[in-house]
C-alpha cells in the first residue's frame, strides 16, 4: 500500500502509523477484525526488518 492510499483510507481502517510502518484494519476479508502490518519500505520478507522496525510493528 502506497502512502497516498493509506492517507485516503477512512479513519477506522488506519489503526497506527509511525516512521517504520502502518497497521490497517482489513475489512474486506473473511476474518473479522484482521489487522495487517505494512512496513514503510519494500521488503521481500519480514525477516528483512531491522530490530527497530520489528519493535515498531510489535515484533521485537
C-alpha positions as a printed Julia matrix, in Angstrom:
60×3 Matrix{Float64}:
   0.0     0.0    0.0
   1.4     3.34  -1.01
   1.39    6.37   1.27
  -1.36    8.14  -0.7
  -3.58    5.05  -0.5
  -3.1     4.9    3.27
  -4.0     8.56   3.63
  -7.26    8.01   1.73
  -8.41    5.18   3.99
 -11.23    6.02   6.41
 -10.05    6.63   9.96
 -11.44    3.34  11.29
  -9.06    1.43   8.96
  -5.91    3.41   9.89
  -5.04    1.82  13.22
  -1.46    3.04  13.71
   1.33    4.74  11.81
   4.91    5.76  12.52
   8.15    6.24  10.61
   8.67    2.46  10.23
   5.25    1.1    9.33
   1.49    1.19   9.38
  -1.24   -1.02  10.76
  -4.52   -1.19   8.88
  -7.82   -2.93   9.54
  -8.52   -5.31   6.63
 -12.3    -5.01   6.42
 -12.81   -6.81   3.12
 -11.61  -10.25   4.19
 -13.2   -13.36   5.66
 -11.62  -12.85   9.1
 -13.4   -10.14  11.11
 -11.03   -7.81  12.94
  -7.97   -8.8   10.9
  -5.09   -6.31  11.12
  -2.32   -6.05   8.55
   1.21   -4.81   9.33
   2.74   -2.81   6.48
   6.39   -1.79   6.65
   7.16    1.57   5.05
   9.97    0.24   2.86
   9.86   -2.59   0.33
  10.8    -5.98   1.75
  10.92   -9.42   0.17
  10.39  -10.99   3.61
   9.53   -9.82   7.12
  12.89  -11.33   8.12
  14.5    -8.27   6.45
  13.1    -5.92   9.1
  15.7    -4.2   11.24
  15.37   -4.62  15.01
  13.95   -1.1   15.29
  11.38   -1.73  12.53
  10.31   -5.04  14.06
   9.91   -3.47  17.5
   7.87   -0.65  15.98
   5.5    -3.15  14.35
   5.18   -5.15  17.56
   7.64   -7.9   16.75
  10.55   -7.06  18.97
